[in-house]
Every structure is written in C-alpha cells, then in structure tokens.
Amino acid sequence: MAPAADPVAIRACLTPEIAAVFDHEWEYVLEAAKQSKDLAGAQELLHKWRFFAHAEQTDPGSYFRVLTAAARAQATGRPAPGSVSAEEVRALIRARLAG
C-alpha cells in the first residue's frame, strides 16, 4: 500500500539516496508555492512520490532502474527491451474498463 500523501510518510519509505532527491524536489515546489500562493505543485509532487515510495518498498532499487531505462531510451531513441507501447497501454486500459 502506498504511503499517505505526506512528506514524512513518503520519506520513511525511501533510502537516504532517494530521500535526497525527494527533498530537493520538495524544497523546489515549496519555494514555488510560496511565490505563487498555490499548493497544486506540492500536491502533485506528493502524489507522484507516493507511488515511487511504494515501488521502492515492494521492489527496492526500482526508482534508479526507471531512471536508467529512461536515460537509455533518450540516448538511443528506442524504448527499453520488453517495453510496452503507448497504444498497447491504451488498449489494456480500454479492455479493463470494458470488462
């Protein structure tokens, strides 16, 4: 189960190395929220990181594996082996919604 959309709960699920990445992003969105008086960015960040935290709990190391795969795809212009295309994902979603 994913942690609450709370920075303390999220950090508790992360390794120190990944928590440092979260802290950097958290400080950035808090500064932006101070300037804009809008918390939407902070809420979006917490929502995103809930899933990263859950993934790290269930599959340790997944955060950096995703970053590595993304960097490889950017560098080569090709998706990682075993990847699913956007259209395949859409088809899966349509099938689940229909079923």
N, C-alpha and C positions, 0 to 999 in steps of 0.2 A: 504494500500500500504506500502510495506517495505521501510524503510528509505534508503538513499544513503549509499553506502559502505564507510562511512566516520565516524571516531570515534566520532566526535562531534554530528553528526546526530543520531548515534546509542545511545549514552549516554542519549540524550534528551528523548528517549523513555523508559528508564529504571528507576525503583525505585532505591533509593540510595543503597539498599542492593544488588541488582543485578548489578548495575553500579560498585560496588566494585569488584565483580567477574570479570566483563569485564575488568576493569582497571588492575587487577592482570595479566590476560591473555595477555592484550595489552602490558604491560611492558615486559613480558617474551618474546613475539615474537619480540618486537623491539630490545631487547638485542641480541637475536639470529640473527636478521638481521644485526646488527652491526658487529657481528663476522663473519658471512658468506658472507656479502655483497649481500644477496639475499632477496628480498622482498616477495617472494612467500608465506611464512608463514604468514606474516602480511595480505596479500591479502586474503588468505584462512580464517583467523580469522575474518576479516571484513565481508566476505561473510556469514560465519556461524552466526555471531551475528546479521546481518541484519534480519534474519528470527526469531531469538529469540526476537529481539526488536519488530518486527511486531506482533509476537504471544502475547507478553505482552500488546501491545496496544489493540488488539482485544479480548484477553482472559486473563485479569490480573491474575497473580499467576501461569500461565502455566509453566513457567521455573522451579519453585520448584516442581510442580506436576510431571513433567517429571523426574526430579532427584529422587524424592521419588519412583516413579514407577520403575525406573531403579535399584535403590538400593534394592527394594523388590524383583525384578526378579533375581538379582545377589544372594541375600541371600537365596532365596527359590529354585532357579534353574528352576522356572516356569515363564512364561510370566504373565503379569497382566491380570486380568479378562477383557474380551472384546477385547484383543489384536488380531491383525491380523498377521498371519504367513508371513514369507518372501515369500513363494511361492504364497500366496494369493495376496500379493502386486505386485509381478511379473505378475500374471495373470491379475490384474486390469490394469497395465501399458500396457501389450500386447493388451488388449481389447480396451483401449483408443487409442493406436497407430493405431490399425487396423480399428477403426470406423471412 
